[in-house]
């Protein structure tokens, strides 16, 4: 649990004092007044174009949608006369980064600051008693908010989508109770804390290339047929076919052939040649571009997160995987996935509020939890408003995506191949379940929390039962057919597994590799453990005398509550790093690059990959071949895309060493600074 205390931002206080003490000339006041359309004491509409706006002291209410979608305003100061901010007042003010609230404010209405994606901090004055529905929804850069003791009503969704938020308040207050529940809900959505700040654009980070939010200009007409609903437009630059854009309703998703992209620096100027001269030791971190579509096969994690330019999403053939949160909170209305897609990641279409139609191919073999949660498609079905669903099962392409029944005995219909993650989770009314012979995969947490489940009949052909699939059932023993090849962590909870033939392979899902999910790994409470990180593997790389200096105390994990082990080894498999360099630079890895595998584990011995907001600080000896040089360090993200990390040279008891920080564990490459 994060430490929470009531703090007033020094910056906000200073800005407030300066702005509210500034004199306003009569001419300025007259000019400013003409920008405000008033009805009595209510500001109905702001019609100005100023970046900095001070609300007149005659205003008592900021009316509904008064500033909605204003792209100019960056700073707003509310006078002490303002008592209420009504719904949608500042909805979609993307560039609004500072709001100073007056002392008279008593209520922040529903959706008042929703999608103010530039807002970073806020202090609610003592008179505020209520914060409405999604009042700060999707303020993805909002890091800090101070909430007073006087606030007695905070809607559960008030900060929905505030992925970086820390709530400052007094212990024992209503805000404190809300904060604890908020942080717990965030734990259920691992990954939001890892979304990069600039991911909301949903674009290729290379500024010169076509993006999802800016369809490329082209004189070409799409090949093949077209109609008023859909067409394909080639994206051409310098005569090279970079990819294609599927355009539906004047909106587009860009599919890029990364192997033909030029390399661009952070300022957008084209660099010639390959890696040489493009990236050096003093190049800014983050200069390396990342792509929404990786090698034509993977829609990258968070690729189109919060993208408001999408409509009908039609992905091209060749796509095999939809990454985590790749389309989450976007404006997608329909989705058609092509044959060949096998894996749909965690939260891939989470909270796509307008997504009403989904077509999945019969090649899909895994749908991770929350992939379609809080979409119109699922929500309408659960409420009984879906005209396409005639029974209690929402099925497309052989994937069971949702269940709305309440029967004690459940028979999953024949034809279902895959049960998506968490479909039956916490349906405590279920006492028995019968799975069809068509079923191949039982998804992660599919029947987790079905605490009265006392009878499980598995189909004859089921091949994989994922993590926590039946965790919490009441059976002492479960019979598993010979068709089962893989069984995940805690798949049957405490039930004894009786195999009809040889034991299956024991596996684990990506969720188990997240640091925060210790309960998924089945590890015990940390108790009185002294948090530390022990390093192994260095002796083989650097010799005993050097390794002893780095085995303990040099590497730390922020917020650790238990002991961890970091094993460092030299990798012999350079394929992933070579592919990453080829993708970006069209060149091989540098000749002097040394590759190391970093594997962090706890008592479960499961490799921990994603550390969320916690940071691992790593200090390692400089290899002999690189001593005395400036260094560069590269790593890979979850999709195998290249990242450059800041690296610092340090001295450890006379040994030349380098230090870097990471919240994702992967192979790293260290080389000299003159690529």
Steps between C-alpha positions, in 0.01 A plus 500: 500500500632839409562752774227761487511834670344835438743725317436820312711539191745785546485571130122524498500734799758728339312506168176573682644790697677655204206476262235613745708800607569618146316825421269502201468818298156635413566433131606141571199448723263630232662285233495194723136551594394476135642147487255372761137430411302525819151410612460662836797385711562190283778495242322329211782512244855628477548643148854632527826359367735589785742248646470642851145559624392663825133446584330830596388542860139535382491129409352257751455198272717367216221369279463171319755467217611864544858423387440161337766401243676836525848429362643844579461532873802396707437669835174580678465694825160484670404792720376439853147575380477172304297248702442219252653346187225330302529183287727504194618854582861437392453169315775437243713811573811310396749782559365608838788432739429731795173570682484719811174447687352776714410463867126523431479180293275233653451244222685356199233364267481181294758485219613855584867444408471172305768458233703801616806303400748776581388551860778397740394607850203638690417627848135496605412785738349427841143585394481220240262236636435291187689370195277355227500214251828485306565859602867448412453194277788421263722781629792274420769746612335589830761403758391672821175620650444632851151433639384667823327342801183687411450296181237241595393365161739371232349289224671165445586599141616855580862421405439211264794476260733725704783257457766692693296651781603535864226628732611721787263519796467461876504150644153383595320745272246409232771575243734258680244220476444586134876503434550154646219358287634688195848350539351154538305545178819612329663173605228319307607689189876434492652668200337841530790606717732404219332700226744763368392861536486561126304185421171680481570609147503146375754593235825369371758692700692586184354847435549482126301186440124448455316456828167370620378847584621666182415299187775544241447718197511312175405558140450129452166328500483176692547189298202273477142602555381769731171636622370765734578289804852373450803548277871431503744781438869432437734719706783607273811693598792551260356232274536230765186314605505535876171332570128546466228686680154358545264795489145466629274798550795733434692343786797271474728242651845506341678173431870561451762282336780583743774339298477781242498795738777756505657584835421846636652688791303656784463828309361329196804557278583205280831327564671316220668166526446242769572504872831682465460861604129462585520409868790591726568502873364853536188436290183563700327196641178429316642617166459153355163472322244239590233370271134430549527188284810288558629307199149479361411244768439672834284798587727647768400544863308829544540572127167681466425555866249784551504578127192703412538474121401136458167373375474166320825311558585248228844347543690349207599138459826403663412635845548227760484682832305794645710655777403603851275809513569545128158656430388566858282808553508578129203611289483171308143418396554160341788255474568233241805287572641299208570130479834429661448701819581262785541714810302796639683665788391627839256790476551524122162671444430591862253784549441563131167660585374513140614153391181316408603240240787248524591222258769253604645232271511134592879520530485679837636276776539744788295796624655646813292651783321831449569495127143619429390618844282814511444503125151569369514157336533322834304745717192493274514122501524482879203736532296292257494772235697312235279388213762256369520287813211260547625326814734555791822459304669765284699308239691610190747293298466217751612728786271531802548866593231557765234324708182657642319204653434414862441125486639259757580251224685639198553315172729693267361452146663280240706698250683704762875448452637757746361641823640851541658613825271562801174431312334321795707663773322533838176337381446349842164354399672244273511152654592291199644563156514282193740591220449389137724270301570790262681689778879530472593775749361607838612860549680665788276538806202379294317350801709664772300582812214261418503399864209252478633313198503135603484317167718553191460293184781582258452435129681212334726724291601786730873565460579790732370620836648838582597663831232511772240363259308325780662657805260499795296193409390261775617173343755286680607333172462579132534246220699637205478324161804384307442773240623769744855606413537814714379595848558849641578634846232423759279377217288294739589671826543245778333216311707189438551441128445144383647454152356230276849460352836675542518840672457813295761773465468765772490853357435859605341802333652848451292629792707286736817677387375837628668596825172608661327165443674304775171325584479372142836333556378352827781650709450554870461832680830684528459515877815616673727445202782749457460634146813459292625386160771236480695474175617169356686401185767770518778262601484321165510832317748705700677271745454446872678808632295739285173312550524521879488879482166493315317203656307704758421862572580643157170417331169619641131470423289802586218412739617140549325312782690172478823341378571461131775342293640653181689255282729650236625283215649552157248399238595289205174572319534841338207455261257734678751785534620453142141517375442818701810670352412389150146635544620848601841544336497242219832384639646237732580557866832683561804275493597585858155446651478251786160351577379404847183334622354648819264270692336626818318244717338466840435178692274377218799487259276643229688768301359844577475719192277799562572702812226761447584825674776341705853547373792258509834680533774279355876541551733265310873490428612644166627215279876514438450563127299817571698656784597863456225569244172684498229238508160446342243255630211356302209285613185350351140569594223242525455494122872465428538865399827678567541746787798711601552535875691765689827359633739650754862407570571449872783375718436203732792449738747575223314294239373683190127440481186624326156571643157514337136479603221292355144391570500229234743208502639384167823424324727806504780597265795712616745652254732794443351842435617550143262288293 
